[in-house]
Amino acid sequence: MARHVVEMHFVCRDDLNVTDLGDGTFETGVWAVSAEAAFSVRTVALHQDKATPSYRQGRVIGRTTQLYQGKLRYVFRVREDGRPRVWGGGGSGEKGYVYG
């Protein structure tokens, strides 16, 4: 059975390019992720760094695409759940994927 990305963790210092929509939801900045991952993900968590729990997190309720520096990127709309998460996923860089 194929595994899919169910949780994404991003290093996003100081809410960089995050939009708080004032209704318990927020939109992330732009992220380079595959279409498959963008549509399978259920939870997004934003972190100051990989060593600290997330400061914004919740269930993905929508996604849009945006051109950024000539390339297609994803913006996620998230309903905050108030439950900080530890960094998930391996690898280097500013993204971590949890598969399920």
N, C-alpha and C positions, 0 to 999 in steps of 0.2 A: 504494500500500500504506500502510495506516495506521501511524503511529508510536506507540509506547507508552513510558511511563516505565519505564526499566530500572534507574535509579540515583537515589536520593534523598539529598540532603545537608541536614542540619539543623544550625543553630547551637544547641548544647545545652551551655551553660557548666557546667563542673565536675560532669558526670554528673547534672544536675538530673533527678530522677524516674526515673533509669535503675536497673534492678535487675540486678545481676550474679548469674546463676543458679549460678555456681560449677562449671559443667561445660563451659566454653568458649563459653557462650551468654549473651546478655543480652536484656532487654526494654527498649525505649525508653520514654520518657514518652509522653503522649498528643499526637497530631498531627492537625491538620485537613487532610486530603487527600481527594480524591475516591475513591469506591469503585473506579473504573476504575484509577486510579493505584495504589491500595493493593494491588490484585490483580495488576497487571502488573509491579510493581517486583521486582527480583532482588537488589539490593544497597542497603544503607543505610550512611551514613557520618555520624558525629557529630563536630562541630568546636567548638572554643572560639570561633572567629570565622571569617569567610570567608577571611581572609588566611593561616591556618595549616592544615597538613594535618590530616586527621581523627585523633582519638585512639582512637576505637572504630569498627569497620567490619566488614562481612562480608556473608554471604549470608542473605537473608530465608528463614527456615524456617517461619514462621507469622505470623499476624496475628489480633488480636482487636479487638473494638470495646468502647468504654467511654463512658458518659455523663460529660461534663465540662461543668460549668456549663450543664446542660440541653441540650447538643448532642452528637451522636455523633462520637466521635474514634477514631482507630486507634492501637493499640500494636503494634509489630513485635517479633517474636522473631528474633534474629539470631545466627548462628554466626560468631564472630570469626575473621578470617583473618590478622590481624597485618600487613596491608598498608595503611599510611596512604595516603589519597587527597587530592589537591588538590581544592578546592571545584569543583563542577560545576554547571552550569546558570546561567541568567541571572536577571534580575529583582532586586527589592529584597526585604527582609524576611529571615526566618530559614529559608527553604526554597529549595533548588535542585533542579531536575529535569533529568536527562540522559535524552534520548530515543534509542531505537534501533529 
